[in-house]
Amino acid sequence: MKTAYELAMERLSKSAPSPRLTGGQKKQLADLDSKFAAKIAEREIALTEEITKAAAGGDFEKTQQWQQQLVNERKSLQAERETKKEQVRQAKA
């Protein structure tokens, strides 16, 4: 017996089948993932150092500002990555 989730997924795949990606598109998507993972890691390292310095100095307001900047930059880079990945998915083979 199928769950409601399984039935819904079957109906969804019938009404809007997922597009097939070419090998080139899959490679581009993987490249984008690795490129943006590196960018995110780079920003995390740099901002973590600033957060540590501010916390060691007892400046909690500055610490919170750096933490918020880290969150904002991470979200921005993730959104940019998803936008570029969607462009690759929409491109005709």
DSSP file (Angstrom, degrees, kcal/mol; ACC not computed):
  #  RESIDUE AA STRUCTURE BP1 BP2  ACC     N-H-->O    O-->H-N    N-H-->O    O-->H-N    TCO  KAPPA ALPHA  PHI   PSI    X-CA   Y-CA   Z-CA
    1    1 A M              0   0    0      0, 0.0     2,-0.2     0, 0.0     0, 0.0   0.000 360.0 360.0 360.0 132.6    0.0    0.0    0.0
    2    2 A K        -     0   0    0      1,-0.1     2,-0.1     2,-0.0     0, 0.0  -0.550 360.0-122.3 -88.4 147.8    1.4    3.4   -1.0
    3    3 A T     >  -     0   0    0     -2,-0.2     4,-2.2     1,-0.1     5,-0.2  -0.363  28.5-107.4 -79.8 166.3    1.6    6.4    1.2
    4    4 A A  H  > S+     0   0    0      1,-0.2     4,-2.4     2,-0.2     5,-0.2   0.871 121.5  55.2 -61.4 -36.5    0.0    9.7    0.4
    5    5 A Y  H  > S+     0   0    0      2,-0.2     4,-2.4     1,-0.2    -1,-0.2   0.934 107.2  48.2 -62.7 -46.7    3.5   11.1   -0.3
    6    6 A E  H  > S+     0   0    0      1,-0.2     4,-2.0     2,-0.2    -2,-0.2   0.896 112.3  49.4 -62.4 -40.6    4.3    8.4   -2.9
    7    7 A L  H  X S+     0   0    0     -4,-2.2     4,-2.2     2,-0.2    -1,-0.2   0.911 110.9  49.6 -65.3 -41.7    0.9    8.9   -4.6
    8    8 A A  H  X S+     0   0    0     -4,-2.4     4,-2.4     1,-0.2    -2,-0.2   0.902 109.9  51.0 -63.6 -40.7    1.5   12.6   -4.8
    9    9 A M  H  X S+     0   0    0     -4,-2.4     4,-2.4     2,-0.2    -1,-0.2   0.884 108.6  51.8 -65.4 -38.0    4.9   12.1   -6.2
   10   10 A E  H  X S+     0   0    0     -4,-2.0     4,-1.6     2,-0.2    -2,-0.2   0.928 111.2  47.2 -62.9 -45.0    3.6    9.8   -8.9
   11   11 A R  H  X S+     0   0    0     -4,-2.2     4,-2.0     1,-0.2    -2,-0.2   0.896 111.8  51.3 -63.6 -40.1    0.9   12.3   -9.9
   12   12 A L  H  X S+     0   0    0     -4,-2.4     4,-2.6     1,-0.2    -1,-0.2   0.917 108.6  49.9 -64.0 -43.5    3.5   15.1  -10.0
   13   13 A S  H  < S+     0   0    0     -4,-2.4    -1,-0.2     1,-0.2    -2,-0.2   0.804 110.7  51.2 -68.4 -27.7    5.9   13.1  -12.2
   14   14 A K  H  < S+     0   0    0     -4,-1.6    -1,-0.2    -5,-0.2    -2,-0.2   0.892 115.7  40.2 -72.9 -40.0    3.0   12.4  -14.6
   15   15 A S  H  < S+     0   0    0     -4,-2.0    -2,-0.2     1,-0.3    -3,-0.2   0.831 135.1  15.4 -80.9 -31.6    2.0   16.0  -14.9
   16   16 A A  S  < S-     0   0    0     -4,-2.6    -1,-0.3    -5,-0.2    -2,-0.1  -0.659  78.2-159.0-143.6  83.0    5.5   17.5  -15.1
   17   17 A P        -     0   0    0      0, 0.0    -4,-0.1     0, 0.0    -3,-0.1  -0.318  29.9-105.6 -64.7 144.8    8.2   15.0  -15.8
   18   18 A S        -     0   0    0      1,-0.1     2,-0.1    -5,-0.0    -5,-0.0  -0.486  38.7-111.9 -71.9 138.0   11.7   16.0  -14.7
   19   19 A P        -     0   0    0      0, 0.0     2,-0.4     0, 0.0    -1,-0.1  -0.372  27.1-117.1 -71.3 147.8   13.9   17.0  -17.6
   20   20 A R        -     0   0    0     -2,-0.1     2,-0.3     1,-0.0     0, 0.0  -0.680  26.5-141.1 -83.8 135.5   16.9   14.8  -18.5
   21   21 A L        -     0   0    0     -2,-0.4     2,-0.1     1,-0.0    68,-0.1  -0.756  11.3-128.1 -98.3 144.7   20.3   16.4  -18.2
   22   22 A T     >  -     0   0    0     -2,-0.3     4,-2.3     1,-0.1     5,-0.2  -0.353  29.4-105.6 -79.6 168.3   23.1   15.8  -20.6
   23   23 A G  H  > S+     0   0    0      1,-0.2     4,-2.1     2,-0.2     5,-0.1   0.878 122.4  52.9 -61.2 -38.6   26.5   14.8  -19.4
   24   24 A G  H  > S+     0   0    0      2,-0.2     4,-2.4     1,-0.2    -1,-0.2   0.894 108.6  49.1 -64.7 -40.7   27.8   18.3  -20.1
   25   25 A Q  H  > S+     0   0    0      2,-0.2     4,-2.5     1,-0.2    -2,-0.2   0.905 109.8  51.4 -66.2 -40.6   25.0   19.8  -18.0
   26   26 A K  H  X S+     0   0    0     -4,-2.3     4,-2.2     1,-0.2    -2,-0.2   0.900 110.8  48.9 -62.0 -39.7   25.8   17.4  -15.1
   27   27 A K  H  X S+     0   0    0     -4,-2.1     4,-2.6     2,-0.2    -2,-0.2   0.911 110.7  50.3 -66.4 -42.0   29.5   18.4  -15.3
   28   28 A Q  H  X S+     0   0    0     -4,-2.4     4,-2.4     2,-0.2    -2,-0.2   0.901 110.5  50.0 -62.3 -40.6   28.6   22.1  -15.3
   29   29 A L  H  X S+     0   0    0     -4,-2.5     4,-2.3     2,-0.2    -1,-0.2   0.909 111.5  48.0 -64.5 -41.8   26.3   21.6  -12.3
   30   30 A A  H  X S+     0   0    0     -4,-2.2     4,-2.3     2,-0.2    -2,-0.2   0.899 111.2  51.2 -65.2 -40.2   29.1   19.8  -10.4
   31   31 A D  H  X S+     0   0    0     -4,-2.6     4,-2.6     2,-0.2    -2,-0.2   0.907 109.7  49.9 -62.8 -41.9   31.6   22.5  -11.3
   32   32 A L  H  X S+     0   0    0     -4,-2.4     4,-2.7     2,-0.2     5,-0.3   0.914 109.6  51.8 -63.0 -42.3   29.2   25.2  -10.0
   33   33 A D  H  X S+     0   0    0     -4,-2.3     4,-2.1     1,-0.2    -2,-0.2   0.937 113.7  42.7 -59.7 -46.7   28.8   23.2   -6.8
   34   34 A S  H  X S+     0   0    0     -4,-2.3     4,-1.9     2,-0.2    -2,-0.2   0.890 114.0  51.6 -69.6 -37.7   32.5   22.9   -6.2
   35   35 A K  H  X S+     0   0    0     -4,-2.6     4,-1.9     1,-0.2    -2,-0.2   0.935 114.7  41.7 -62.9 -47.0   33.2   26.5   -7.2
   36   36 A F  H  X S+     0   0    0     -4,-2.7     4,-2.6     2,-0.2     5,-0.2   0.814 109.6  57.8 -75.0 -29.1   30.6   27.9   -4.9
   37   37 A A  H  X S+     0   0    0     -4,-2.1     4,-2.3    -5,-0.3    -1,-0.2   0.902 108.9  47.6 -62.8 -39.2   31.6   25.6   -2.0
   38   38 A A  H  X S+     0   0    0     -4,-1.9     4,-2.4     2,-0.2    -2,-0.2   0.907 111.5  49.5 -67.3 -42.1   35.1   27.0   -2.3
   39   39 A K  H  X S+     0   0    0     -4,-1.9     4,-2.2     2,-0.2    -2,-0.2   0.924 112.6  47.5 -62.4 -44.2   33.8   30.6   -2.3
   40   40 A I  H  X S+     0   0    0     -4,-2.6     4,-2.5     1,-0.2    -2,-0.2   0.919 112.4  49.1 -63.7 -44.3   31.6   29.9    0.8
   41   41 A A  H  X S+     0   0    0     -4,-2.3     4,-2.4     1,-0.2    -1,-0.2   0.900 109.5  52.8 -62.8 -40.6   34.5   28.2    2.6
   42   42 A E  H  X S+     0   0    0     -4,-2.4     4,-2.2     1,-0.2    -1,-0.2   0.925 112.1  44.4 -60.6 -46.2   36.8   31.1    1.8
   43   43 A R  H  X S+     0   0    0     -4,-2.2     4,-2.8     1,-0.2     5,-0.3   0.878 111.5  54.0 -67.9 -37.2   34.3   33.7    3.2
   44   44 A E  H  X S+     0   0    0     -4,-2.5     4,-2.2     2,-0.2    -2,-0.2   0.910 109.8  47.6 -63.1 -41.5   33.6   31.5    6.3
   45   45 A I  H  X S+     0   0    0     -4,-2.4     4,-1.7     2,-0.2    -2,-0.2   0.946 114.7  45.3 -64.0 -48.4   37.3   31.3    7.1
   46   46 A A  H  X S+     0   0    0     -4,-2.2     4,-1.4     1,-0.2    -2,-0.2   0.927 117.8  42.1 -63.2 -45.9   37.9   35.1    6.7
   47   47 A L  H  X S+     0   0    0     -4,-2.8     4,-2.6     1,-0.2    -1,-0.2   0.820 108.3  59.3 -75.2 -29.4   34.8   36.1    8.6
   48   48 A T  H  X S+     0   0    0     -4,-2.2     4,-2.5    -5,-0.3    -1,-0.2   0.882 104.2  52.6 -63.7 -37.3   35.4   33.5   11.4
   49   49 A E  H  X S+     0   0    0     -4,-1.7     4,-2.3     2,-0.2    -1,-0.2   0.916 110.6  47.0 -62.4 -42.7   38.7   35.1   12.0
   50   50 A E  H  X S+     0   0    0     -4,-1.4     4,-2.5     2,-0.2    -2,-0.2   0.897 111.4  51.0 -65.9 -40.3   37.0   38.5   12.4
   51   51 A I  H  X S+     0   0    0     -4,-2.6     4,-2.5     2,-0.2    -2,-0.2   0.920 110.8  49.0 -62.0 -43.9   34.4   37.0   14.7
   52   52 A T  H  X S+     0   0    0     -4,-2.5     4,-2.5     2,-0.2    -2,-0.2   0.910 111.3  49.2 -63.1 -43.6   37.1   35.5   16.8
   53   53 A K  H  X S+     0   0    0     -4,-2.3     4,-1.8     2,-0.2    -2,-0.2   0.929 112.9  46.8 -62.4 -45.1   39.0   38.7   17.0
   54   54 A A  H  <>S+     0   0    0     -4,-2.5     5,-2.1     1,-0.2     4,-0.4   0.897 113.6  48.3 -65.2 -40.1   35.9   40.7   18.0
   55   55 A A  H ><5S+     0   0    0     -4,-2.5     3,-1.0     1,-0.2    -1,-0.2   0.892 110.3  51.4 -67.6 -39.0   34.9   38.1   20.6
   56   56 A A  H 3<5S+     0   0    0     -4,-2.5    -1,-0.2     1,-0.3    -2,-0.2   0.840 109.2  51.5 -66.5 -32.2   38.4   38.1   22.1
   57   57 A G  T 3<5S-     0   0    0     -4,-1.8    -1,-0.3    -5,-0.2    -2,-0.2   0.523 115.3-117.9 -81.1  -6.0   38.3   41.9   22.3
   58   58 A G  T < 5 +     0   0    0     -3,-1.0     2,-1.4    -4,-0.4    -3,-0.2   0.596  69.0 139.1  81.0  11.0   34.9   41.7   24.1
   59   59 A D     >< +     0   0    0     -5,-2.1     4,-2.0    -6,-0.2    -1,-0.2  -0.682  20.4 170.6 -90.8  87.0   33.1   43.6   21.4
   60   60 A F  H  > S+     0   0    0     -2,-1.4     4,-2.2     1,-0.2    -1,-0.2   0.803  73.5  56.5 -72.3 -29.0   29.9   41.6   21.3
   61   61 A E  H  > S+     0   0    0      2,-0.2     4,-2.0     1,-0.2    -1,-0.2   0.934 110.1  44.9 -65.5 -45.1   28.1   44.1   19.0
   62   62 A K  H  > S+     0   0    0      2,-0.2     4,-2.5     1,-0.2    -2,-0.2   0.875 110.3  56.1 -65.5 -37.2   30.9   43.8   16.4
   63   63 A T  H  X S+     0   0    0     -4,-2.0     4,-2.4     1,-0.2    -1,-0.2   0.930 108.4  46.9 -59.6 -45.9   30.8   40.0   16.9
   64   64 A Q  H  X S+     0   0    0     -4,-2.2     4,-2.4     2,-0.2    -1,-0.2   0.871 110.1  53.3 -65.1 -36.7   27.1   39.9   16.1
   65   65 A Q  H  X S+     0   0    0     -4,-2.0     4,-2.3     2,-0.2    -2,-0.2   0.924 110.6  46.5 -63.6 -44.1   27.7   42.2   13.0
   66   66 A W  H  X S+     0   0    0     -4,-2.5     4,-2.3     2,-0.2    -2,-0.2   0.899 112.1  51.0 -65.1 -40.1   30.3   39.8   11.7
   67   67 A Q  H  X S+     0   0    0     -4,-2.4     4,-2.2     1,-0.2    -2,-0.2   0.910 111.1  48.0 -63.9 -41.1   28.1   36.8   12.3
   68   68 A Q  H  X S+     0   0    0     -4,-2.4     4,-2.7     2,-0.2    -1,-0.2   0.889 110.0  52.4 -66.3 -38.4   25.2   38.4   10.5
   69   69 A Q  H  X S+     0   0    0     -4,-2.3     4,-2.8     2,-0.2     5,-0.2   0.901 108.2  51.8 -63.4 -39.8   27.5   39.3    7.6
   70   70 A L  H  X S+     0   0    0     -4,-2.3     4,-2.4     2,-0.2    -2,-0.2   0.931 111.1  46.9 -61.2 -45.9   28.6   35.7    7.4
   71   71 A V  H  X S+     0   0    0     -4,-2.2     4,-2.4     1,-0.2    -2,-0.2   0.929 113.9  48.3 -61.5 -45.6   25.0   34.5    7.3
   72   72 A N  H  X S+     0   0    0     -4,-2.7     4,-2.4     1,-0.2    -2,-0.2   0.912 112.9  46.8 -63.5 -43.4   24.1   37.1    4.6
   73   73 A E  H  X S+     0   0    0     -4,-2.8     4,-2.6     2,-0.2     5,-0.2   0.896 111.6  51.4 -67.2 -38.6   27.1   36.3    2.4
   74   74 A R  H  X S+     0   0    0     -4,-2.4     4,-2.3    -5,-0.2    -2,-0.2   0.936 112.6  45.9 -62.6 -45.6   26.4   32.5    2.7
   75   75 A K  H  X S+     0   0    0     -4,-2.4     4,-2.5     2,-0.2    -2,-0.2   0.903 112.7  51.1 -63.0 -41.3   22.8   33.0    1.7
   76   76 A S  H  X S+     0   0    0     -4,-2.4     4,-2.4     1,-0.2    -2,-0.2   0.924 111.9  45.7 -62.8 -45.8   23.8   35.3   -1.2
   77   77 A L  H  X S+     0   0    0     -4,-2.6     4,-2.4     2,-0.2    -1,-0.2   0.888 112.9  50.6 -66.8 -38.2   26.4   32.9   -2.5
   78   78 A Q  H  X S+     0   0    0     -4,-2.3     4,-2.4    -5,-0.2    -2,-0.2   0.901 111.3  48.4 -66.0 -39.5   23.9   30.0   -2.2
   79   79 A A  H  X S+     0   0    0     -4,-2.5     4,-2.2     2,-0.2    -2,-0.2   0.911 111.5  49.8 -65.9 -41.6   21.2   32.0   -4.1
   80   80 A E  H  X S+     0   0    0     -4,-2.4     4,-2.3     2,-0.2    -2,-0.2   0.908 110.5  51.0 -62.7 -41.5   23.7   32.9   -6.8
   81   81 A R  H  X S+     0   0    0     -4,-2.4     4,-2.5     1,-0.2    -2,-0.2   0.933 110.5  48.1 -61.3 -46.3   24.7   29.2   -7.1
   82   82 A E  H  X S+     0   0    0     -4,-2.4     4,-2.2     1,-0.2    -1,-0.2   0.868 110.2  52.5 -64.7 -36.2   21.1   28.1   -7.5
   83   83 A T  H  X S+     0   0    0     -4,-2.2     4,-1.8     2,-0.2    -1,-0.2   0.933 112.1  45.0 -63.0 -46.2   20.4   30.8  -10.1
   84   84 A K  H  X S+     0   0    0     -4,-2.3     4,-1.8     1,-0.2    -2,-0.2   0.880 112.1  52.1 -67.2 -37.4   23.3   29.7  -12.2
   85   85 A K  H  X S+     0   0    0     -4,-2.5     4,-2.4     1,-0.2    -1,-0.2   0.896 108.2  51.4 -65.1 -39.0   22.4   26.0  -11.8
   86   86 A E  H  X S+     0   0    0     -4,-2.2     4,-2.1     1,-0.2    -1,-0.2   0.871 106.9  54.0 -66.0 -35.9   18.9   26.8  -12.9
   87   87 A Q  H  X S+     0   0    0     -4,-1.8     4,-1.2     2,-0.2    -1,-0.2   0.895 109.4  48.1 -62.7 -40.0   20.3   28.5  -16.0
   88   88 A V  H  < S+     0   0    0     -4,-1.8     3,-0.3     1,-0.2    -2,-0.2   0.918 111.5  49.9 -66.2 -42.9   22.3   25.4  -16.8
   89   89 A R  H  < S+     0   0    0     -4,-2.4    -2,-0.2     1,-0.2    -1,-0.2   0.864 112.2  47.6 -63.5 -35.8   19.2   23.2  -16.4
   90   90 A Q  H  < S+     0   0    0     -4,-2.1    -1,-0.2    -5,-0.2    -2,-0.2   0.688  89.1 104.0 -80.3 -18.8   17.1   25.5  -18.6
   91   91 A A  S  < S-     0   0    0     -4,-1.2     2,-0.2    -3,-0.3   -66,-0.0  -0.370  78.7-115.2 -65.4 139.0   19.8   25.6  -21.4
   92   92 A K              0   0    0      1,-0.1    -1,-0.1    -2,-0.1    -2,-0.1  -0.536 360.0 360.0 -75.6 141.6   19.0   23.4  -24.4
   93   93 A A              0   0    0     -2,-0.2    -1,-0.1   -69,-0.0   -69,-0.1   0.472 360.0 360.0 -68.8 360.0   21.4   20.6  -24.9
